[in-house]
Amino acid sequence: MPLLTSSQRAAIHAKRQTIMKPDSDFIRDVWRTIDKDCAIGAPDQASARIIGERLAAVENRRSDYKIKCRAQIAEKKKEGLKPIVKHGLIRGWTQILDGETIDSNLFGSP
């Protein structure tokens, strides 16, 4: 397969043809080089609102997950279990050993 020039790769993208990952990375890199003061690079109010809504939705999901985890930990703690946490997620439960304390602030304060 012959190598594509920058303009050819941009044309493929503009025609909405299926492109390979290196080509999509190229388009992303070109887009990032656009000056933010330029009309095409400056964020408008609609874009800013959409980005804000998406960020708020992510924060709400994180908050809901933390609340659910705190409740689950409190319930399992009564049964003598503590969570096994990997990468910020509860992956299982194990017995609390005698004299062992668990971090009750594992998922932030309630």
Buried (B, 14 or more C-beta within 10 A) or exposed (E): EEEBEEEEBBEBBEEEEEBEEEBEEBBEEEEEEEEEEEEEEEEEEEEEEEEEEEEEEEEEEEEEBBEEBBEBBEEBBEEEBBBEBEEEEBEEBEEBEEEEEEEEEBBEEE
